[in-house]
Structures are given as structure tokens and as C-alpha cells.
Amino acid sequence: MSNASSAPPTEAMSNLNVTGNKGTAKRDALRSNEVTVQKQWEEAKVYEADPDPNVESFIVTFPYPYMNGVLHIGHGFSLTKAVFRAQYERHLGKNVLFPFGFHCTGMPIQAAANKLKMEVEKFGYPPEFPEDDPEVLAQMLREAKAKAAAKAAKASNDKKAKGNKTKLVAKTGTGIVRQWNILKKMVPEEIIHEFVDANKWLDYFPPIGVDHLKTFGAGIDWRRSFITTPANPYYDAFIRWQFNTLRKKGKVLFGKRNNIFSLLDGQVCADHDRSEGEGVGPQEYVLIKLRVKEFPGKLAVLEEKKDKGIYLAPATLRPETMYGQTNCFVLPEGNYGAYEMANGEIFIISKRAALNLACQDYTKEFGKVNCLLELTGYDLLGLPLSAPNATYETVYTLPLLTISMGKGTGVVTSVPSDAPDDYVSLKALQDKPEFREKYGITAEMVEPFEGKCNLVLLDGKA
């Protein structure tokens, strides 16, 4: 049944040279004894457990380690608990079964193979990455540092922010990690290109895991070792039986629910199936349709479609506050588009938001968007809008420099009565004529709300 006990692609760890430097004699002697005894145990098959009704049985298992690389010290730390318990029960005379599996299903391996393939296609074989040039690397570091500083400035006003750098930027400086370079630390460089095939990972890393665990003295019955995925017909048959049985009992149903979906791989990515983003879940927003009332500049080409309904569509977590809308905000430098929905309506939002809607059946074809017009935030500034249920007949699109285009739709609705940040941003446009003029915003676009959106201060706090 084993799919993981074939000869490892590297020399066995038991062949280590134990003639070390001065001061390591005791260590080397212990290691030499360990290698000798481990070989005797393996030849005697002391860890192979067969059914015996006359002896009390005990089984211990270990969560399948994922095979997108070699095992690490964290696996060893956790494994000791299973190893010690198995040995303890053996000393009590019990028939101990310790099987072991290697996890290969899910998206991380496929995603890594896809990333490697793209690197080879784009940068050649072996790849020559831009950051390999010292001058390019220096420029990338400067840009990464500037972005981190900008993020830190924004985070200082965000109580939910946890830091001014991602772990990736903190570790690499540029935030760029190449799959080629990751593999170069684990496999010979001359065969890295073979890992564009996801099956190569399944063949290569599990045997190394077996070899390392034998050296670790894990005490596993390797006859009962396996890998997951359909590459192992026995495991695949078990999973098929399991799901077919659950389906017959009405425990497995077909339908739709909110999930994280990979457009690249064309399937849902469960939490532990991702190459990155573990712990990120779906966030439900309500889109507010702000109808565009005029079509100046680049927007003129959309006017002939206005009967279908053309809207800026900000996303909100608090739709109950929308009666107090005074305006909406866009990022002047942000990239937006006019995207056609399945019902013919046109939403002006970020491409990321449009793709999200396309994966929720809001477009004519699943996962596909139809962008009628590419825009920037500058094209939208000063645009008159009709906001549903709002007090004011017309509200305007104003600039906000702290908008994240990776959140919501890139369009932000403004309710100063319920959001201090909205109040401060609107007040700045009211009080600073030169700031308004920089973005082509007139006094009439902000002054109708002056004195009507003041916050009440209680004990000096808004």
C-alpha cells in the first residue's frame, strides 16, 4: 500500500560521516551507535505491527505533513510526542501500530508548480531575475522601503493595523520570493525545471521524508505509509468510498456558499490549501448604487448606455447609515473601470471588485468581466451622483488619498455623521480651498454640507 517508501533521491542520512572535528568525539560516538542500532531495528522489523488478538493493541497517528518541501524542525518537535508515546506503550508489551502519511492534496503544490512554470517562461532557464542585477535590486529596495513607509503612515491612523510591514517584506526586503530560489535550497539546480509538473513534487519529497524520519528514529511501520491524491489508488479508493457513503446517507449536498476561489486554478481554495493567505475568509459587503447624473470627459462614451443604469458602487459594512451620505470618495491615482453586469447595469469599480462579482454570477460569464472603459480616479472627481435614500438630491465624488484599492470596490461612500474619518476628510476639503483646487473640486461640491455634519463631542472625544 505504500507510495512513499521507494528509494530516496538523496543518500541515506545513515551514511553521515561521523569522524567530526575536535571536541565532537562524544557526539560522533553516540551517532555512530545510533546508526548501528537503527539498522539492527530495521532488519529485525521491530516497528512492524501485525494484528494479534492475544495482545492489547495501541495505535498512534500524526497529522500528515505537507509535501511542498522537506520536513523541518517543527515537524520534529511535534513528532516527538507521538514517538515517545509509541515507545512507552511498546515497553508495556502492547502491539503498537504507528502508520504515517504524506499530504499532497490541495492547492499549494499546484500553485508552486504554476508559479515556477511562469518564472521559467518569463525569465528563461535558468531564470535571470531582475533583482539579480545589483542596481535593479537597489531600486527595488528603495521602492519597497517607500511603500512600507507609506503603509506605516496610513497604519498610524488605523486602529486595526498590526504593523507597517508584511512578513514577506520584512524577510526579503523587496517582498519578492521566487519559487526557483526556494527549490534551489532543497533540490539540485539542474532538475528544478522538472518541478513545473506537480507530480514531480509527489515523487520527490515523500521518499526524503521517509529517510529523514528513519534517521530521526520515529519507530514507524513503513509498510503502512502512503501519500494522498489519486496518484495513490488505494487512498483515492478510500476517499471515494467515504464520500459516496456520505452522499447515500444524505450527508453530502451540492450547492453554493461563500468561499475563497482561485481564478488561476479554477477551483475553491480551502484555508490550508493555499500557497499564501491562510486564515483569510470571505468578507460580506453591501454595494450602494450611486447613479451617475452627468458624463463629462472620458465618461461621455457611456452616456448612450445611461438608460441601463450607470453607477459608482461603493462597498459598505453599514448600509443602515446610508441615509446620511454627503458624498463618495475615490483614490485619484486609483485604476477603475466601467464593468457591465449580467442585467445590463454598469458598475464603475476596481478590477479586483469586478472579478469578485464575476465569481458570484453578477456577470454574463462566470469569472469573466467586460470592461467598457478604463478610468482613473481623476476621471471621476467632481462627478454628480444620485444616492438612494440620501438627504441630498445630488452628492459628488471627492478625493481621498488613503483608499486601499485592494479592499471593497475602491469607491468609498461618505457618512460624516457616523464616521469620524469621513468627517475629517470632508472638513479638510471645506477648509482648504487650495487642496480642493488641486483636484478640481469646487466649493459648491462640499459647502452644502457645511455645518450639517458636525460631530458631538463628549468628554473631549468624538
C-alpha positions in Angstrom: 0.0 0.0 0.0 3.0 2.3 0.5 3.6 5.0 -2.1 6.3 6.7 -0.1 8.9 4.0 0.7 10.8 3.9 -2.6 14.5 4.7 -2.7 15.1 8.3 -1.7 16.7 10.6 -4.3 19.4 11.5 -1.8 21.9 9.3 0.0 20.6 8.0 3.3 21.3 10.1 6.3 22.7 7.0 8.0 25.7 7.4 5.7 26.8 10.5 7.5 30.5 10.9 8.2 30.9 10.5 12.0 34.6 11.5 12.2 34.0 15.1 13.3 36.2 17.9 14.4 38.0 18.2 17.7 35.5 18.4 20.6 32.8 16.3 18.9 34.0 12.8 19.8 31.2 12.0 22.2 28.6 13.2 19.8 30.1 11.3 16.9 30.3 8.1 19.0 26.7 8.4 20.1 25.7 9.0 16.5 27.7 6.0 15.3 26.0 3.8 17.9 22.6 5.2 16.9 23.1 4.4 13.2 24.2 0.8 14.1 21.3 0.2 16.4 18.7 1.7 14.0 20.0 -0.6 11.2 19.5 -3.6 13.6 16.0 -2.5 14.5 15.1 -2.1 10.8 16.4 -5.5 9.9 14.5 -7.1 12.9 11.3 -5.3 11.8 10.7 -4.2 15.4 8.2 -1.5 14.3 6.1 -3.7 12.0 2.8 -4.4 13.8 0.5 -7.2 12.6 -2.9 -8.0 14.1 -2.7 -10.1 17.2 -5.9 -10.8 19.2 -3.9 -12.1 22.1 -2.0 -8.8 22.7 -3.5 -5.5 23.7 -3.3 -3.0 20.7 -2.4 0.6 20.6 -2.4 3.0 17.6 -0.8 6.4 17.3 -1.0 8.8 14.3 0.5 12.1 13.3 -1.1 14.8 11.1 0.1 14.3 7.5 3.0 16.8 6.9 2.5 18.7 3.6 5.0 17.7 0.9 5.8 21.0 -0.8 9.3 20.6 0.6 11.4 18.7 3.1 10.4 18.3 6.7 11.5 21.0 9.2 12.3 21.2 12.9 8.6 22.0 13.7 7.7 18.6 12.4 10.4 17.0 14.5 9.2 18.8 17.7 5.6 17.7 17.3 6.6 14.2 16.2 8.5 13.5 19.5 5.2 13.3 21.3 3.9 10.5 19.1 7.3 8.7 19.1 7.7 8.8 22.9 4.1 7.6 23.5 4.5 4.7 21.0 7.8 3.6 22.6 6.2 3.8 26.1 3.3 1.6 25.0 5.7 -0.9 23.4 7.6 -1.1 26.7 4.3 -2.1 28.3 4.1 -5.0 25.9 1.3 -3.7 23.7 1.1 -4.3 20.0 1.7 -0.7 18.7 0.8 0.5 15.3 2.4 3.8 14.1 1.5 4.5 10.4 2.4 7.6 8.5 1.0 9.6 5.6 2.3 12.5 3.5 -0.2 15.2 2.5 -0.1 16.2 -1.2 -3.6 17.3 -2.0 -4.9 20.8 -2.1 -3.5 23.8 -4.0 -0.1 24.7 -2.5 1.8 22.2 -4.6 -0.1 23.0 -7.8 0.2 26.8 -7.1 4.0 26.4 -6.6 4.3 24.4 -9.8 2.4 27.0 -11.7 4.5 29.8 -10.3 7.7 28.0 -11.2 6.4 27.5 -14.8 5.6 31.2 -15.1 9.1 32.1 -13.8 10.8 29.9 -16.4 8.6 31.1 -19.2 9.2 34.8 -18.3 12.8 34.8 -17.2 14.4 31.9 -19.1 16.1 28.7 -18.0 17.9 29.0 -15.7 16.0 32.2 -14.9 17.6 35.6 -14.8 15.5 37.6 -12.4 15.6 41.5 -12.5 16.7 41.6 -8.9 19.9 39.7 -9.8 21.2 43.0 -11.1 22.6 44.9 -8.1 21.3 48.3 -9.5 17.8 47.0 -10.1 17.8 45.4 -6.7 18.8 48.6 -5.0 16.0 50.4 -6.8 13.5 47.7 -5.8 14.7 48.0 -2.2 14.2 51.8 -2.3 10.6 51.4 -3.7 9.8 48.7 -1.1 11.0 51.0 1.7 8.9 53.9 0.4 5.8 51.6 0.2 6.5 50.4 3.8 6.8 54.0 5.0 3.5 54.9 3.2 1.8 51.9 4.7 3.2 52.9 8.2 1.8 56.4 7.8 -1.6 55.0 6.9 -1.5 52.4 9.7 -0.9 55.1 12.3 -4.5 56.2 11.7 -5.9 52.7 11.6 -6.6 51.1 14.9 -6.9 47.7 13.3 -3.4 47.8 11.7 -1.0 45.3 13.2 2.3 46.7 11.7 3.9 48.6 9.0 5.5 45.7 7.2 4.3 42.4 5.9 6.3 39.4 7.0 7.3 38.9 3.4 8.8 42.4 3.0 10.4 42.1 6.5 12.2 38.9 5.5 13.2 39.7 1.9 13.4 43.5 1.7 11.6 43.6 -1.6 8.7 41.4 -0.9 9.6 39.2 -3.9 10.1 35.5 -3.3 10.9 33.3 -6.3 9.8 29.7 -6.4 13.0 28.8 -8.2 15.1 30.1 -5.3 13.0 28.3 -2.8 13.6 25.0 -4.6 17.3 25.7 -5.1 17.7 25.4 -1.3 16.2 21.9 -1.4 17.0 20.2 -4.7 19.8 20.1 -7.3 19.5 23.1 -9.6 19.8 21.0 -12.7 16.5 19.3 -12.0 14.5 22.3 -10.7 12.7 22.7 -14.1 11.1 19.3 -13.6 9.0 20.7 -10.8 6.8 22.6 -13.2 4.9 19.2 -13.1 3.0 18.9 -9.8 3.5 15.1 -9.9 7.3 15.6 -9.5 6.7 17.0 -6.0 4.8 13.9 -5.1 7.6 11.6 -6.3 10.5 13.6 -4.9 9.8 14.8 -1.4 7.9 11.9 0.3 10.9 9.5 0.0 13.2 12.1 1.5 10.7 12.4 4.3 10.8 8.7 4.9 14.6 8.8 5.0 14.7 11.7 7.5 12.1 10.1 9.8 14.0 6.8 9.8 17.1 8.8 10.9 15.1 10.6 13.5 14.2 7.2 14.9 10.5 7.7 14.6 9.5 4.0 15.0 7.0 3.9 12.1 5.6 0.9 10.3 6.6 1.9 6.8 4.6 -0.8 5.2 1.6 1.4 6.2 2.9 4.6 4.7 1.1 6.5 1.9 0.6 9.7 0.0 -2.7 11.4 -0.6 -4.1 12.3 -4.1 -5.3 10.0 -6.9 -1.7 9.2 -7.5 -2.2 6.6 -4.7 -5.0 4.4 -6.0 -5.6 2.9 -2.5 -6.0 6.2 -0.8 -8.1 7.5 -3.7 -10.4 4.5 -3.4 -10.8 5.1 0.3 -11.8 8.8 -0.2 -14.2 7.9 -3.0 -15.9 5.2 -0.8 -16.1 7.7 2.1 -17.8 10.5 0.1 -20.1 8.0 -1.8 -21.2 6.6 1.5 -21.9 10.1 3.0 -23.8 11.0 -0.2 -26.0 8.0 0.0 -26.8 8.9 3.6 -27.7 12.5 2.6 -24.7 14.0 4.4 -23.2 15.5 1.2 -25.2 18.1 -0.7 -24.5 20.2 -3.7 -25.0 23.9 -3.7 -23.2 27.2 -3.3 -21.7 29.1 -0.4 -19.2 31.8 0.1 -15.6 30.6 -0.4 -12.2 31.8 -1.4 -11.9 31.0 -5.1 -8.8 30.8 -7.3 -9.3 32.1 -10.8 -5.9 30.8 -11.8 -6.6 27.2 -10.8 -10.4 27.3 -11.4 -11.4 25.9 -8.0 -12.2 26.7 -4.4 -9.2 27.1 -2.1 -9.8 25.9 1.4 -7.9 27.5 4.3 -5.0 25.0 4.3 -4.9 24.6 0.6 -3.4 28.0 -0.3 0.2 28.9 -1.0 -0.5 32.1 0.9 -3.3 33.9 2.6 -4.1 31.2 5.2 -6.7 32.5 7.6 -8.3 34.9 5.2 -12.1 34.4 4.9 -14.9 35.9 2.8 -16.0 39.4 3.8 -19.6 40.3 3.0 -20.2 43.9 1.8 -23.3 45.7 0.6 -22.9 47.7 -2.6 -24.6 51.1 -2.8 -25.6 52.1 -6.3 -24.9 55.8 -6.8 -26.3 56.7 -10.2 -24.1 58.9 -12.4 -26.1 62.0 -13.4 -23.6 63.6 -15.9 -21.0 62.2 -18.3 -18.1 64.6 -18.7 -14.7 63.9 -20.3 -13.9 60.2 -20.8 -17.3 59.2 -19.4 -19.1 60.7 -22.5 -18.9 57.4 -24.3 -21.1 55.8 -21.6 -23.9 58.3 -21.9 -25.7 56.3 -24.7 -26.0 53.5 -22.1 -27.3 55.6 -19.3 -30.8 54.1 -19.6 -29.4 50.7 -18.5 -28.1 52.4 -15.3 -24.6 53.5 -14.7 -23.4 53.6 -11.1 -20.5 54.2 -8.9 -20.7 51.3 -6.5 -19.1 51.8 -3.1 -19.0 48.9 -0.7 -20.1 49.3 2.9 -20.4 47.2 6.1 -23.0 49.6 7.5 -25.9 50.0 5.0 -28.2 51.3 7.7 -26.2 54.6 7.8 -26.6 55.4 4.1 -29.4 58.0 4.7 -26.6 60.3 5.9 -24.5 60.2 2.7 -22.9 63.5 1.8 -20.5 62.4 -1.0 -18.4 59.4 -2.1 -14.6 59.2 -2.3 -12.2 57.8 -4.9 -8.5 57.5 -5.0 -7.2 60.0 -7.6 -4.4 57.7 -8.6 -6.5 54.6 -8.5 -7.4 52.5 -11.5 -11.1 51.9 -12.1 -13.2 50.6 -14.9 -16.8 50.6 -16.2 -17.9 47.0 -16.0 -21.1 45.6 -17.5 -23.2 43.3 -15.3 -25.4 40.4 -16.4 -28.5 42.6 -16.1 -27.0 45.3 -18.3 -26.2 47.7 -15.5 -22.7 49.3 -15.5 -20.7 49.5 -12.3 -17.7 51.8 -12.0 -15.4 50.0 -9.6 -11.9 48.5 -9.3 -11.0 45.5 -11.5 -10.5 43.4 -8.3 -14.1 44.1 -7.2 -15.4 43.3 -10.7 -13.7 39.9 -10.7 -15.2 39.3 -7.3 -18.7 40.0 -8.6 -17.9 37.8 -11.7 -17.4 34.9 -9.4 -20.8 35.5 -7.8 -22.8 35.3 -11.0 -23.2 39.0 -11.4 -21.7 39.0 -14.9 -22.8 37.2 -18.0 -20.0 34.6 -17.8 -18.6 33.2 -14.6 -15.1 34.6 -13.7 -15.1 36.9 -16.8 -15.5 40.7 -16.8 -16.5 43.0 -19.6 -14.7 46.4 -19.1 -16.3 49.0 -21.3 -14.0 51.8 -20.3 -10.8 52.1 -18.2 -10.7 55.1 -15.9 -8.6 56.6 -13.1 -9.9 58.4 -10.0 -9.1 61.7 -11.6 -11.7 61.0 -14.3 -14.4 60.6 -11.6 -13.6 63.6 -9.4 -16.4 66.1 -9.2 -18.9 63.7 -10.7 -22.6 64.4 -9.6 -24.4 61.4 -8.3 -27.8 60.4 -7.1 -27.6 58.5 -3.8 -30.5 56.3 -2.8 -32.4 57.4 0.3 -29.9 60.2 1.0 -30.9 63.6 2.3 -29.3 65.4 -0.5 -30.5 65.2 -4.1 -27.0 65.4 -5.5 -23.7 64.2 -3.9 -20.3 64.5 -5.5 -17.2 62.4 -6.0 -14.3 63.7 -3.9 -10.7 62.7 -3.5 -9.4 60.6 -0.6 -5.7 59.7 -0.6 -5.9 56.8 1.9 -8.2 54.4 0.0 -6.9 50.9 -0.5 -7.7 49.5 -4.0 -7.3 46.0 -2.6 -10.3 46.4 -0.3 -14.0 46.7 -1.2 -14.5 48.3 -4.6 -12.1 51.2 -4.4 -15.1 53.5 -4.2 -15.9 54.7 -0.6 -19.3 56.2 0.4 -19.1 59.0 3.0 -21.4 59.4 6.0 -19.7 62.0 8.3 -22.4 61.7 10.9 -21.4 58.1 11.6 -17.7 58.0 10.6 -15.1 60.4 12.1 -12.7 59.7 9.3 -15.4 60.8 6.7 -16.0 63.9 8.7 -12.3 64.8 8.9 -11.8 64.2 5.2 -14.8 66.3 4.1 -13.9 69.1 6.6 -10.4 69.3 5.1 -11.9 69.9 1.6 -14.2 72.5 3.1 -11.5 74.4 5.0 -8.6 74.2 2.4 -9.5 75.9 -0.9 -6.1 75.2 -2.3 -6.5 71.5 -1.6 -9.9 71.5 -3.4 -8.5 73.3 -6.4 -5.7 70.8 -6.8 -8.3 68.2 -7.7 -10.7 70.4 -9.5 -13.3 70.4 -6.7 -15.4 73.5 -6.4 -16.8 75.0 -3.2 -20.3 74.1 -4.2 -19.5 70.4 -4.2 -18.6 70.5 -0.5 -20.2 73.6 1.1 -23.9 72.5 1.1 -22.9 70.2 3.9 -21.0 72.7 6.0 -22.5 73.0 9.5 -24.8 70.0 8.8 -22.4 67.1 9.6 -20.7 68.2 12.8 -19.9 65.6 15.4 -21.0 66.0 19.0 -18.0 65.9 21.4 -18.4 64.1 24.7 -15.7 64.4 27.2 -13.4 65.7 24.5 -13.9 62.6 22.3 -15.9 62.3 19.1 
